Amino acid sequence: MPINRSIEHGKRSGFGSLAGGGLRMDSFPMRLFRKGNKKFWDPAEIDFSQDARDFAEMSPDEKRLVCTLAAQFMAGEESVTQDLQPFMTAMAAEGRLGDEAYLTQFTFEEAKHMQAFRLWFDAIGLTEDLHDYVDYNPAYQTIFTEELPASLYALADDPSPVAQIRASVTYNHIVEGCLALTGYYSWAQVCTKRGILPGMQEVVKRIGDDERRHMAWGTFTCRRHVAASEAYFDVVDERMQELLQPSLELIANLFDQFPENEVPFGITPDEMTDYALDKVNRRLESIQSAIGRPIEEIDDDYSPMSLEDKFAEEDEAATAAALAGASA
């Protein structure tokens, strides 16, 4: 775009889609956008009738665990739907139209995830107030009512690289990468091993696929800043360390509701924690690998999505192994 043209909000004197080179369809954000367009799904088309029958046959502790998981996910999806919007403004301040386009899809998907969980609760007959499933967990409140909105809405006044990194680590790497995907992993293990909740199995599969694209964008965003300055990796690491403890407490509190060695469905809390830490560390390695790389290379580097695809393959293998062990 010529130097006298701007697409910054409030200062528009031109249009990015009209500029030479257009939207650069091969840039990483636009590749995610195009990938998401091919994977559209509608929560209203998922059949939860068998889920209602399966839920009715569960023990009280089993019901408590699945409702806690689902309620914390639903409230979390609502939170991120609301809190993501300032990131679009930050991308506008940089004139990153491809990222803005992807974040509109990103936000739409988060709202759809919220709808999917609400439809599940309605189908199993739980329409009363569900706050009890999140209020008991102080670490949940710390992440979702304090840290997440504070770091995201800070971008409205400060769209700097440091603020973007803190927001991305909070949102993409803690809320999604450490908490959500760990939870989806436990859902997949429980549902598949027991052969129950087919509707929830479909929800988890669909949402997990969406969230991996979200995660890839977060890794990409941190990578492009780290490529610009090695010092920004310290910002990534610092924010991660600030939030890891409350995140691990959130996971532990989920299972501490039950007596030791009596967690429903045979879930092992340590396995969930190990899963979360492994994925966090490997994404950190991906971000660190951007140090010293030319920024223009980062914008076309598909490796963040390739990493998420690898995680998906590993999860499928682990679920298949769990299923084989259960039937042996």
Salt bridges, closest charged atoms under 4 A:
GLU8 OE2 - LYS11 NZ 3.83
ASP26 OD1 - ARG34 NH1 3.65
GLU62 OE2 - ARG194 NH1 3.14
GLU77 OE1 - HIS113 ND1 3.43
GLU94 OE1 - ARG224 NH1 3.13
ASP99 OD1 - ARG96 NE 2.69
GLU100 OE1 - HIS9 NE2 3.01
GLU109 OE2 - ARG213 NH2 2.59
GLU109 OE1 - HIS214 NE2 2.65
GLU110 OE1 - HIS113 ND1 3.38
GLU110 OE2 - HIS214 ND1 3.36
ASP122 OD1 - ARG118 NH2 2.95
ASP129 OD1 - HIS131 ND1 3.09
ASP132 OD2 - ARG64 NH1 2.88
GLU147 OE1 - ARG239 NH2 2.84
GLU176 OE2 - HIS214 ND1 3.04
GLU202 OE2 - ARG206 NE 2.84
ASP209 OD2 - LYS39 NZ 3.46
ASP209 OD2 - ARG213 NH1 3.25
ASP210 OD2 - HIS113 NE2 2.85
ASP210 OD1 - ARG213 NH2 2.68
GLU211 OE2 - HIS113 ND1 3.56
GLU211 OE1 - HIS214 ND1 3.06
GLU242 OE1 - ARG166 NH1 3.48
GLU242 OE1 - ARG239 NH1 2.79
ASP278 OD2 - LYS279 NZ 3.16
ASP278 OD2 - ARG282 NH1 3.03
GLU297 OE1 - ARG293 NE 3.06
ASP299 OD2 - ARG24 NH1 2.74
ASP299 OD1 - ARG96 NH2 2.89
ASP300 OD1 - ARG24 NH2 2.69
ASP301 OD2 - ARG223 NH2 2.65
ASP301 OD2 - ARG293 NH2 3.22
GLU308 OE1 - ARG212 NH1 3.92
GLU308 OE2 - ARG283 NE 2.75
GLU314 OE2 - ARG282 NH2 2.77
ASP315 OD2 - ARG212 NH2 2.63
